[in-house]
Amino acid sequence: MNDIDWNDYSIETQAIRAGHHRTAEDEHSIAIFPTSSYVFASAEEASLRFTGKKPGNIYSRFTNPTVNAFQQRLALMEQGERCLAFASGMAAIMAVGMSLLKSGDHILCSRGVFGNTVLMFENYFGKFGVSCDFVDLTDTAAWAAALKPNTRFLFLETPSNPLTGIADITELAELAHQNGSLLIVDNCFCTPALQRPLALGADIVVQSATKYIDGQGRCVGGAVIASEEIIEKSVYPYLRTGGATMSPFNAWVFLSGLETLAIRMKAHCDNALALAQWLEQQPSVAKVHYPGLPSHPQHELAKRQQSQFGGIVSFELSGGKEAAWRLIDATQMLSITANLGDVKTTITHPATTTHGRLSPEARAAAGIKDGLVRVSVGLENIGDIKRDLLRGL
Ligand SMILES: *Cc1c(COP(=O)(O)O)cnc(C)c1O
């Protein structure tokens, strides 16, 4: 099992079998290694490992067998050469910035990315002389016009949160490369089960494993997937020094999450499409944002780029914030939480939660209206989900 080339297998099989290097105990299920350090056979052996002349575990800030199994499995699934796990999705994004950027560099980022990503780029990288501009995710001409000679990378989420806008990854990768820049895609909403940005031309994928990869709302984690060169030269040295490490226990939870990712994503997508179609029929709903609807402006692109349309549905109520809060408070079963990608359906009001720390201008520019409600559609019976929403519609 240890010497199978998992590249020859499909993603469903990789998700279940890749990355597990069975120990001398012959365990069938992967083991957790809760150890901070490792023992070396001799002083020379220790020296060889520390200097990287001999492979092997050194210290669990940057080498742990359970975390390593998760990294190998996710790298295969994302069709990347290498993956590094981090303590959270934000730690993964932070790591990419810390390892690639220097003072004077420029970031080009899509509007409407995860609120903390905006704060990371503007407040924290900005503090060290990195500038950032935001452009409309779906407007390739706007990306082209905003590129600068010092643009180190383009960063985007597709589908975006919470409005589910879709960017053309291949087109933007070409644009980035013509400018000598890298394209980074936050693949949290689709996961590799629905979309593989690296295969479409992106250079780096970041993941929040907290969402669909766990899938049951238990652990916080993240990952960076890229070429061997980018990881080995830039991101791995940062992880080793920066230390925002994923714990072995969390890696173990995420490994079992990956095993069911493909079937869960299919079920999330089926429920989400049914819900989006139903919401479009409701008189108090002014607009539904879901890439699976023919009314979605990038529906055709989503069909080409993704295998299904994802589990996130957003919709605008004509009654503004009041109506949105009333709807949320009228639900009985749905969880009022900003988390997403859970088997449990969650409902949130982006304007006052996930995007609440943005200035009103930044929020308006990102298209987050006061009447907007985001539902991360779970795996409960779709009839029960609709009934719960109907109470407040
Ligand atoms: C949640 C999320 C993140 C951050 O991940 P954490 O694991 O919460 O740090 C980044 N990007 C997107 C799209 C997210 O939804």
The ligand as a Gaussian input file, in Angstrom:
#p B3LYP/6-31G(d) Opt

LIG

0 1
 C      -13.552000      30.320000       6.605000
 C      -12.849000      30.788000       5.410000
 C      -11.492000      31.129000       5.460000
 C      -10.707000      31.090000       6.752000
 O      -10.585000      29.809000       7.251000
 P      -10.444000      29.512000       8.841000
 O      -10.192000      28.048000       8.856000
 O      -11.716000      29.920000       9.493000
 O       -9.288000      30.313000       9.319000
 C      -10.882000      31.517000       4.297000
 N      -11.560000      31.586000       3.139000
 C      -12.857000      31.275000       3.046000
 C      -13.542000      31.358000       1.743000
 C      -13.555000      30.878000       4.179000
 O      -14.854000      30.592000       4.086000

